[in-house]
């Protein structure tokens, strides 16, 4: 089971989330999160860096993961 499923740690990198849950790439794109050059950052840090609301991003990622399950 992935770390995202077990604990949903907001510090998990964007790249790891996409690797484990490819359907989340659309969520990151919608929020303007750089998953190419900035994908090594944790989700919360990436949201702050790219001007997105961290809580809204985390909720959307969690929802996308749950919908795909």
N, C-alpha and C positions, 0 to 999 in steps of 0.2 A: 504494500500500500504506500502511496506517495506521501511525502511530508505535507503536501497541500491538503490531501484528503484527511489526514490524521489530525493536524494541528492548525492548518491554514495560517501559517506564519507569514505576516506581511513583509518580513525580511527576506523571504525566498526570492531569488532572482527572477526577473522577467523571463530570461532564457529558460530557466528550469521549469517554470509554469508552462511555457509554450511547448517545451520538449515533452512534458508529461501529459499535457492537455492541449493539443494543437488547435482545438476549436476556440481557445481563448485569444488567439492572435487578432481576431476581429474586435474583441473588446479593447485590447491595447491600442489598436489602430483608431478606434472610435474616440478614445480618450487622448489621442495624440502622443502616446508613449513610444519613445524611440527604442524599438526592440532589436535594432541592428547594432549600432555602435554603443548604445547605452543599455543593452540587455543584461549586462552583468550586475546591474544595480538591483537592489531589492525593490519589490513592488511599491512600498510606501515612499522610498527615496526617489524612485523613478517618477512617481506621480508629482511629488513636490518639485523635482527638477524640471519637469515638462509642463508645469502649470495646471495639473489636474487635481481634482479633489480626491485625496487619498482614500477616504472612507467610501465615496461613491465608486471609485475604481475597484476597491476590494470587494464591495458588495456585488458589482457587476461580474467580476471574475468568479466569485463564489457561485453566483447564480448560473453562469455559463457551465461551470464544472458540474453542478448538481443537475442541470438540464441534460447534460451529455451522459449522465450515469444511468 
